[in-house]
Amino acid sequence: MDEPLTVIDPDPKFRLRRKLKEINEQYKLTLIYVTYDQNEATTFAEQIVVMDKGEIGQVGAPKDLFKKLETTFAGYFTGSPAMNIFTCEVVSKDEVFFVEPSSKHPLTFAVLPNLRKSGWESG
């Protein structure tokens, strides 16, 4: 299905999406659903294939796309608004070193303890 609900108002879209999910579960079918709406993709799908210029960028369950990004494009797709992605180097378990693209000076930031507790790990 190629963007079947794109131009439908939110309320009927929600009902139709729910009905499609019910039909899918009832008949145990594989449904290929094409959308540019990341919110729709992550709430509707069990598995998502993120495509970038005709190539597969990442495949996974919606939660995996948020937790284990494999490409920067997948980060732009899953973020709302799009994620900010920086080139960086993990210096230690407490420091991340990166250079802001518009700056000539490298910046070092400490990793806050709550990031480690939430599951973020370096390396």
C-alpha positions, 0 to 999 in steps of 0.5 A: 500500500503506497501512502493510503492514508496520506490525504485523510483527516486525522480522525478517519485516518486513525480509524482506518489505521486501526481497521487495517491493523485489525485485518492484518492481525485477523488474517496474519498477512504481511502488509507492506505499507509505504509512508513518509510519516515517521509517527505513522510508521512507528505506531502502525508497524511491527517492523520498519524498513527505512529507505534512503535514496532507494537503499535500505538504511535500517530495518528493525522494530520501532523501539530499535530504531530509536535505541540502536541507530545504524545510519544518520538518515535513520536518525533524521527519520525517527526524530521529531523534530529530526535528531541533531547528529554530531561527529564525536569521539568518546574520550572516557566513560565520562567525556565526549569530545566533538567539534561543532561544524561552524567552530574551529575549536574542539569542545569537550562535554561531560556525560551526565549521570542520568544518560548512563542510567537511561541506557545510553552507553559509549562504545 
